[in-house]
Amino acid sequence: MTAAPTAPGRLGQPLTPVEAQTFLLALDDWVRARRLELDELDAAALAVGRGDEIAADMVLSLAVWQAVQQRYQLLNATFDGGRVGPIEADRLSTLVWGRLDGDLGGGLAVSLPEACRLSDALVGQIHTRLTLVPGADASAARIKALRASLERVRDQTALEPSSTRDSARETLDKLHRRLGDVTERARRGADVGGLLPALEQETSVFERDLIVGNAQRRAARDDLAAAQRLRTELLARAAALASLAQNCVRSVDPAPRYAVPDVDALGPVPNTPGAIETYRQRLERVARALSLAESAYAAALIERTQLIELLDALCAKADAHRLAAQPDLVASESQARDVLARQPTPMAVARSLVATYQSWLTQLLNQQSA
């Protein structure tokens, strides 16, 4: 089984061109080998009539592989043959350590290194189920692979929150003790072939669960941060909308009549995943209400501005044709500007007076050209 390459750096730390090139070459080999391995596993399972048994794991494995392969393409395009400046170095780091695109099921979002490790765990699990690990009868090779798996599990356990870390370490210690027992039996020459499958299966499932759990917790943290940012933005928008509404009511008549949503009425952002999702939906409804009100108030003010600009343009046109001093135009302009200067401006009257000026100008231009 091909092991995933080790990702360089960490989130927020730009990658050097050498680091990026080394990782991309290794990732390219891993992506190609993993797809070939998945195809071989699928064909082997179908050949022995066990396709349904591994169908769920195979679907998830292919989805993870596809997400990794797509991210590799983005990384390769950003690397662009080594033309990496400071901006590209930051982007490469973000692409390596940021969330992968694609639906991995259950809202799971993982980074590229996590996806590669998850793929390794899933393939190990499929191998175990089908008893297709190369040299399956060679207990030493399987014990070595188990040690490597438990070391990955140890690293993943360190990422567990304090509330579950002790339990995860306890499970890891039990797996280590069982592996130690199997190793000692094998050293004494005992047949341990019957003990390994269950241990391999439990190790693979435990590793997968740790990766998934960590990804879900990070997604929950991200959702909480996103909800907090959205709430802050909406508070600012609501305050700005209140000022906009007051200005509009002072400036035009009739003015739109939309209530300014009270973001504070929603209360603080909760900290449980289900409650965060419900709260986020409420924030989005508030955001839509704000957008509707903002558009209406802004449109009303813009119309008044556009009438003033149209009158200015018509007056300039009249002046260009030496008609600005015509009594009908002078009187019409005076009336229109007087109404447009009022607070609030009666918009229906303003529209009519600007249209009247435009009609007088059109008639005078026609007489001039006749």
N, C-alpha and C positions, 0 to 999 in steps of 0.2 A: 504494500500500500504506500503510495507516495505521500510524504508528509508535507504539510503546508510550509511555505517559506516564512521566516521571521521578518515581521514588518519593522522598518527602521523608524527611529524618532518617536514622537508622540504628538498628540493633537496640539496645534499651536506652535510647534517647532518646525520651521522650514526644512525641507529635505535638500541635501546637497546633490548636485548632479550625479556624483559617484554612487551615493546611497540609492538614488532613484533608479539608476541604470541597473545596479546589481539586483535590486528587488524586482524590477520589471522583468528581467531575464528569468529569474527564478519563478516568478508568478506565471509567466508565459508557459514555462515547462510544466508547472503544477496544473494549470488550467487544461492543457492538452492531455496530460496523463490522467487527470481526474475524469474527464469526459470519456476517455477510452475505458477506464476502469468501470465507470457506471454502465456503459454499454455492455461490457463483458458480464458484469453482475446480472444485468437485466436479462441478457440472453441465456445465461446459465440457469437463472431461476425459472424462466419460461420452459427451458429444455427439460427440467425435472418436475414441471407442473406446480411450481411454488411461487408463481408470479403474484398471486393475490396476497400471499403471506407478507411480502415485502413492499406491496404497492404504495402504502402511505409513506414509508421511509424513502422509497425511490422518488416519489413525487416531490417531497420536501428536498431531497438531495439535488434533484434536477433544478428546482427553483433556486436553491442556494448557489449552485454552480452557475446558473444563468445570471444571477445578480453579480457574482464575482467577475464573470466574463465581461459583462457590460461595464463594470467599474474599471477593469483592466483596459478596456478600449479607451475610456476617458483619460486614464492615467497616461497611456501611450500617446494619445493625441496631445495632452498637455506637455509631456516630456519633449515631444517634437524633435526626436533625434539628438537631444542634448542641448537644445537651445533653451536654457533655463535661466531666467533672471529672478530677481527677488519676488516678483508677483507670481511667477510660475512655481517657485519653490514653496510659497505659502499654499497655492492651490493644490499642489501635489500632496502636501501634508493633510490638507482638508479632505481630499479624495481618499487617502489611505485610512484616516482615522474617523471620518464622518460617517453618517448613516448611509447604508446602501439603499438604492432605489429598488423597487420591485416588491411584490406581495409574497411574503414568506409564510403567511398564515397567522391568524390570531393577532394581527397588528404588530408582529415581531419586526423590530428594526435593529440591525446589528451593524457593527463596523466591518471593514474588510478583513482585518485579522480574526475577528470573532467568527465571521462567516466561514473563513478557511478552516478554523478549528472545529466549527460545527460540522462542516462537511467531512472532516477526518473522522469525527466521532460517529457520524451517521454511516459512513462507509464501513467503519470497523464493526458497527452493529449489524449491518447487512451481511458482512463477511461471516460474522459469528453465527447468525441465523442459518445461513446456507452451508456452514462449515466449509467455506471455500477459501480460507486464509491460506496463501501459498505455504506449503510445508506444514499443513495443519497437524500432521502426525509428529512434527518436530516440536516437542514441548518446550525446548529451550528457546526457540525463536518466538513462541507465543508468550512465554514468560517475559522475555525482553521487551516485546511490544506492550505488554501490560505495565511494565515499569515505566515506559515512556508515557503511556496514557495517564498513569497516576501522577506523574510529575506535572503534566498539563493540568490535571485536576487540582493539584496543590496550588498552582498559580491562579487558577480560577477561584479557588476557595478564598484566597486572600482578598478577592473583590467583593465577597459577601458582606452585607451589613452586619452590624454588631448583634442584631437580634437573631440572625440565623447562622452566623459564622461558627459558633461553637458546635451546633448540630452538624454542619457540613464537615467540620474537622473530625468530628466523632465518626461520621460515616467514612471519611477518608482513612482514618486510622484502622477501622474494621477491615476495609479493603486491603490495606497494607498488611495487616496481620494475616489475612487469608492468603495473600500472595506469598508472604514469608513462609507460611505453612506448606503451600504448594511447592515453593522453591526447595525447601528442605526435603520434602518427600522425593522430588525429582532427583535431588543430589544423592539420595540414598538408593536411587535406582527404581523407585516405585513408579507405576503407571498412573500418571496424573491427568490423562486425557479426559476422564469423566468429570474432573473438577474444574477444568479450565473454561468450558463454554459458559457456565453460569456466572463465573467471575468476570469473564470478558463482557458478557451481556450487561451485568449490573454496573460495571465500570463505564461502559459506553453510554448507558442510559443516564447515569449520574453526571457524567461530563456534559452530556447534551442538556440536561435539566439546569445545570449551573450556568451554562452559556445563555440559555433562553431566559432564565430568571434574571440574570444580570442585565440582559438587553431590555427586558420588560421594565425593570426598575429604572433604567436610564430613560426609557421612553416615558415613564410616569414622571420622572423629574423634569424631562423636557416639556411634557404637557403642562406641568405645574408652572414652569417658568414662562411658557408661551401664554398661559391664561393670565398670569400676573402682568406680563407685558401688554397684552391686549386690554386688560382692565385699565392700566395706566394711560394707554393711548386713548381709550374711550372717555376717561375722565377729562383729559385735555380737550378732546373734540367737543364734549358736552359743554365745557366752559366757553369754548370759542363759539359754539353754536348759540349759546345764550346771548353773547354779545352781538352776533350776526343778526339774530332775531330782533333784538332791541333796535339795532340800526335800521333794519328793514321796516319795522313798524313806524319809526320816526320819518323814514324817507319816502315810502310809497303807500298809496291807498287805492284799492284794498291791498293789504299785506297777507301773505299766507298765515295760517293759524295752526302751527304744529307745536305740540308740547315737547319740551326738551326732556329726553329720557333721563331718569335719575339713576346713574350707575351705582351710586352708594347704596341704593335700595337693595341691590343684589347681595350686599354683605361682602365679607372678605372671601378670597379664593380658598376653597376647601383643599385638603391634602390627601384625600383618598381617590384612587383612579376613577371609580364610578361616579363619584360626586363631582370630580373635576370635569368629566365629559358633559354632565348635565349643566354645570355652571358655564362651560364654554359655549354650549348651545344657546344659553340665555344671553351671554355676551354677544354672540353673533346676531341674535334678534335685535339687541340694542344697537349694534353697529348698522344693521339695515335700516332701522328707524332713524338713526342719525343721518345716514346717507340721503334718505328721502327728504328729510327736513332741510338739510344743507343745500340740496339741489334746488328745492323750492324757493328758499330765501335768497340764494345767490342769483337765481334766474330773475326774480323780481327786481333786485337791485341792478342787475345787468341790463334789463330792459330800459330802465330809466336812463342809465348811462348811454345806451345805444340811441335813445331818442335825442339826447343832447348832442351826441356826435353826428347824428343824421342831420339835425338842424344846422349845426356848424358847417357841414359839408354843403348843404343846400345854399346857405348864405354865401359861402366861398364861390360857389358856382354862379350865383346871382351877381356877385361882385365882378367876377371874371367877364361876364357878359354886359357889364355896366347897367345892371338892373336893380342893384341893391337899394337905390334911393327911391324906387317906385313906391308911391304911397300905400298901395295894397300890400306890398311885401313888407314895408316898414311896420305897418300896423299888425300884420299877421305875425311877424317875428317877435314884436313886442309882447303880444298876447301869449305866444308860445313860451317865451323865456320867463315871463312872469309866472306862469303856471308851473313850469319845470323847476323854478326856484322855491316853490312853496314846500313847507315841511308839515305834513307829508304831501307828496305830489299826487293829485288826483289823476291816476294813470289813464283812465278812459278819456278825460278831457285833453290831457297832454298828447295822447295819440292822435286825437281828432285835430288839434291845432297844428301839430307838425305836418299832418297830412294836408291840412288846408294851405299851409305855406308852400308845400310841394305842388299842390294843384295850381296856386297862383303863379308860381315860377314856370310851370309847364305851359300854362296859357300864354304868359308874356314871351316866353321863348318861341312859341309857335307864331305869335304875332310879329316878333322880330324877324323871323326867317321868311315870313310871307312876302 
